[in-house]
Amino acid sequence: MGRGLRAMLVAALGAVLLTIGGGEAWADAYTVPGVRVDVRAASAAQAREQALRQGQVEAFRRMVAVIVSEADRARLAEPSADQVETMVNDVAVADERASATRYIANMTVAFDPVRVNAYLRAQGVAAARPSDESVILLGVYRDAPGAAPQLWEDTNPWRPLLTQTAVSRGLFPVVVPLGDLEDVTQVPAEKALALDAAGLDALMARYSADAVVVAEAVMKPGQGASLTLKGYPRPVAPGLARLESPVADDTSAALGDLAAHAVLAVARAAKPQTGGTIIGEVDQLAILVPVHGLADWVRVDRTLRALPGVRNVVLRASRPDVVQAAVQYSGSADALSAAMGRVGFAVTPREGYWEVVPGGEPATPQPR
């Protein structure tokens, strides 16, 4: 790697570290998108005020459904709208529509992790840990009931949206298939929907994943959209397996609503973690990885995701010979370094980042 490229990447790493705090990625667990509100009242102003309060309460319910175990939720008293408001950091509103007596919008509610955890602790409840299970999400799409299913096609708007939502939420390690000829041949849409064991086993083996969730989104023109979730090798619980979006006039909004619900449902259905740090207490480390093309990085990414304590690996920038990424992990940096060493990575701490070289190659590649 030439000195100019190294200097450029080190500068970029510095910018990443300045703009992304260690716990921010996991703070996404406390941000709830896709809350649809539709309220009527005596005036538009009253309808809006009531809708925002109702939306915050609904967002709190959805957040708690993910970060609190089912047993603890049964004994957790639901807070009042005023109490919920004290735990809210920010509310973003989109797709607003209003009449003299009605208010409709989509809300994203960001809660303060510290205040939420304080509220839970006061009731003797702890936030759940994120899952260790790595999941392949297959987004199958139909643009109308009975239409041909799409999975790997470029015309499928659902699969990239679903994956992007899951990765940004950071609630479980998401494995993103390449969608190349091997994937398309092994698991076409029809086999995915049928939970074909041979195809899904091969897909999991290829990407070193623990499970597959097939999320089928079906647009219903004029009525919204529906979502069906199927899990392999463990089924999705019946109470989480089907979701509906009432958004009838905006395909992107309807799919966004389904994606938010799907990720929360998969997080609830995922195998629980047996140890580690609670959501909101995960560190992030910038790494620089010399590689020999995309296939090399895919192998490195799979290996990193399988390490104990690693919650996610986020690609930041890449060239054919080097990749810049962020590793989100719980536990100590020393334990992470030792785990990397056990799988054959040579780790060299630099100022503000680590250089991680697969296979024990020289830590500083020679300029070409």
N, C-alpha and C positions, 0 to 999 in steps of 0.2 A: 504494500500500500504506500503510495507516494506521500511525501510530507504535506503537500497542498491538500490532498483529500483528507488526510488525518486531521489537519487543522480545521477544515470545514466541518467534519463530523463532530469533532470535539466541541466546536462552537455551537453546533446544533444541539448536542447533548446538554450543554450548559443551559440553553434556552428551554429545553424540555424540563430540566430539573427546576428551573426558576418558575415555570408556569404550572407544573403538576406536583402537588404535594403528595407525600407518601400515602395518606389515607384518602385522598380525594377519589381515587378510582372506586374504592369500596363504598364511599359515601353515596354512590349511585343507588345502592340498596335502599336508601332513604329518600329517593326521588321517584315519584309515581307519575308517569305520563298517562295520557289517554283516558282521563276522567271526563266523561260526557255529562253535561248538566243541561237540563231543560225544565225551567221553572216558570210558573204563572203567578202573578201577584197583582195588587191594585195598581201598581205603576211599574214602568220599566226599571226605575231605580231600585224599587223594593225587590223586584224579581232578580235583578243582578246581585244585590246584597245577599238574598237568601240562597241563590245558586252558588255563590262563592263559598259560603259557610257550609252548605251541603256537600259541595265538591271536596272541601278540605276533610270533612268527616269521612267521606267515602274513600279518599286517598289514604287516610290513616288506617282504615279497615284493610285495604289492599296491602299496605306496607306491613302491617302486623301479621297478615296471613303468610308472609314470607319470612320475616325475621323472628317470629315467635313460634315455638313448637305447638302442635295441636293440643297437647295436654295442658300447656300453660295458657293457651288462648281461652280454654274453657273456664278458667278461673280469673281471667283478666277483665276487670270492670271497664266498660267502654267509656271513654272520657266525653265530657260535654263538648259542644261546638266551641265554647270559650276556651276550654282546656286545650283542645286541638290547636286552636289559633296561636296559643303561646309557644307551641312546638314547631311552628311553620317558619322557615327561613325566607321562602320566596314562592310566589304564585305566578305562573306564566299562562296567559290566556290566548287562544287562537280560534279562528273560525267563529268569531262572535256574530250573532244575529239577534236583533231585538225588535219588538213591536211596542205598542203602548202598554201591554200587560204581560209580555213574555220575554224571556231571555234564554238563549241557547249558546253554548260554547264548549270547546274542548280545553281542559285544564291540565297543567303539569304542576304538581305540588312538591316542593323540596322541603324536607323536614331537617331540623337540626339534630344530628346524631347524638350529641351530648345530652340535649334536653329530652330526647326520646328515651335514651337509655336510663336517664335519671328517673323518668316517669315509670318505666318498667321495673327498675330496682325498688322503687318505693312500694310497689305491689308484690314484691318478692318474685319477679319474673325476669329472666335474662334473655337477651337477644340470642337468637339461634346462630349457629356457625354456618358459614357457606359450605356447600357440598364439595367433597373431594372428587366426585365422579365427573369424568369428562364425557360430554354428550355431543353427539352429532345431531344437528337439527336439519331435517329435510323438509323444505317448504314446498308442498304440492299445491298447485293453484288451478282453479277452474273459474273462467270468467262468467259462467252461468251454471245453474244446476243441470247436470247431465252432459256438460261440455267435456271435451277430452282433457284429461289431466296433464299439466305441465310441471316439470321438475327442473331439468338441467337447461332448458331452452333459454335463450337470451330474452325472449318475450315474456318470461315469468317475472312479474314485478314483486312477487311475494317472498321468494327465497332470499334475495339479498337484503330485503327490508327486515325479515325475521332475524337473519344472522346479525345484521348491524345492531338491531335492538338488543339482542342477547349479549353481544360482545360489550356494548356500551354499558349495559347494566352490571356486568361483572358478578353475577350471583353464582355462577358455576363455570368451570372451564368449558368453553365452547370449541369444538373441533370443526374447522371449516374445510370441507372436501374441495379438491381442485376442480371437480366437474369436468375432468378430461375423459378421453375415450374409455379408459378402464372403469371409471365411476359410472358412466352412462351405460356401459354394457352390463356391468354387474347389477346395478339397481336402477332400472328404468322406473318411471312413475308408477306403473301398474304393480310392479313387484314391491315398491315401497309401501303402497297402500295396502297390499296383501300381507305385509310384514314377512316377506319371503326370507326364511331363515338362512338359506345358503348365501343369498346376496348380501344381507345385512351383516352376517358373520364375516364375510370377506371384507366388507367396508370397514367394520370395526377393527379387523386385524390390520388392514392397510394403514389406518390412521391411529392405531393404538388407543382406541376409545373404549369406554366402559358400557355405553348404552347408545341407543338411537331413539329419537323421538320424531315421528312423522306428523307434521302439522299441515292439515289440509284446509285451505281457505277457499270458500266458495262464495262468489259474488251472487247476490240475488237482486237483480235490477229493480230499483224502486223500493226495496225492502231492507237493504243493508247487506250484511255478510255473515256467514257462519264459519266456525272453526271447530275441527275435530282433531283431537290429539290421540295418537297411538304410540305406545312405548314398546321397545324391544331391548333386552329379553324380559324386562319386567313391565307389565301393563301399567298404564296411567290410571289412577283411581277414577271410578265412574263420576264422582263429583267434580273432577277437574277436566274430564275428557271432552266436554262440549261447551263452547262459548258462543255468544251472539253479539254482534255489533249492530246497533239500531241506526247507524249513520247511513242514510239512504241516498244522499245526493252528492257524495264525494268519495270516490274509490280510494284515493290516497289516505284520507282520514279514516275510512272504515278499516283498511288494512293496518294502519298505524294503531288503531284501537285494538284490533285482534292481536297484533304483535306484542303490545304491552301486556295484554292478558295472558298470552301464550307463555311468555318468558316467566311471569310470576307463577303460572301453573306448573311449568317444568321445574322451577326452583323448589316448589313445595313437594313435587313428586320425586325429586332426586334423592339418591341415597344420602342420609345425613352423615356429616363428618363426626368422627369420634374424638377429635382433639383439635387444638389450635387456638387461634385468636378469633374473637367475635368480629362480626362485620364492622367495619369502621376502624379496625386496628391492624390493617395490612400495609406493609411498607412497599415501596416501589424502587427498583434499582435500574439504572440505565446501563445497557451493555452494548458492546461493539463486537460483531462476530465476522471474522473473515470466512468467506464461503466460496464455493466453486459452482455458482449458479443456483437457480431456484430450488431444484431438487435437493441440493445440499441443505439449504435453509429449512425446507420442509422436515427433513430428518432431525435437524437440530431443534426445531420448534416442538416436534413431538416428544423428543427426549426431555426437554426442559419442562414441558407441561406435566410429565409423569413424575417429576422429582417431588419428594415429600415437602410439603409447605408451599409449593408453587400454586398460586390461584389462577393466574392468567399470564399470557405472554402477548404483548401488544407490539405489532410492527410499526415503527415510526418512519423509517426511510430505508431504501435499499438500492444497491447497484449490483451488477453481476458478481463482483468480488467482495462485497462487504454489506452487512446489514446492521442497522441501528434499531434496537428494540428496547422495550421496558418489561422487566419481570416483576410481577406483583406477587408478593409472598408474605407469609406469616412466619414468626420465629426469628432466629438470629441470622445475621449475615454470615457468621462463621459456619453455621450449620448448612446454609445454602451453598457456600463455597466448597465445603467438604462433600456435599451431595453431588455437585458438579464434577469434582475430582474423581469420585467413584465411578462415574460413567465415562471417564476418559477425556474430560474437558480440561484444558490448561487455562487457569484463571490468573490474570494479572491485574491487580487493582491499579487504576489510574486515578488522577485527580478528578473526582466527580462521576466516574463511571468505571466499569470493569471491562477488560478485554477478555473475551471468552473464545478460545480456539478449540474447535473439535479435533479429537484424535491426537492431542498433544503436539501439534505442529508448532514451529517457532512462533512465539507470541507477537513478533513484529515481522509480517511478511515483507519480502524484499520488493522494491519498486520494479515494475516490468519495463 
